[in-house]
């Protein structure tokens, strides 16, 4: 997957936003949203590695 792909960039931006929300308010709903976004990225871009 091309790292400059606009859809991938949009998905990653959404993930960053969700992670910020989870850091500010750590609850089950926000954690679920983060995990679901990670799963969506994994489905859309198989083999994509998240930065550690």
Buried (B, 14 or more C-beta within 10 A) or exposed (E): EEEEEEEBEEBBEBBEEBBEBBEEEEEEEBEEBBEEBBEEBEEEBEEBEEEE
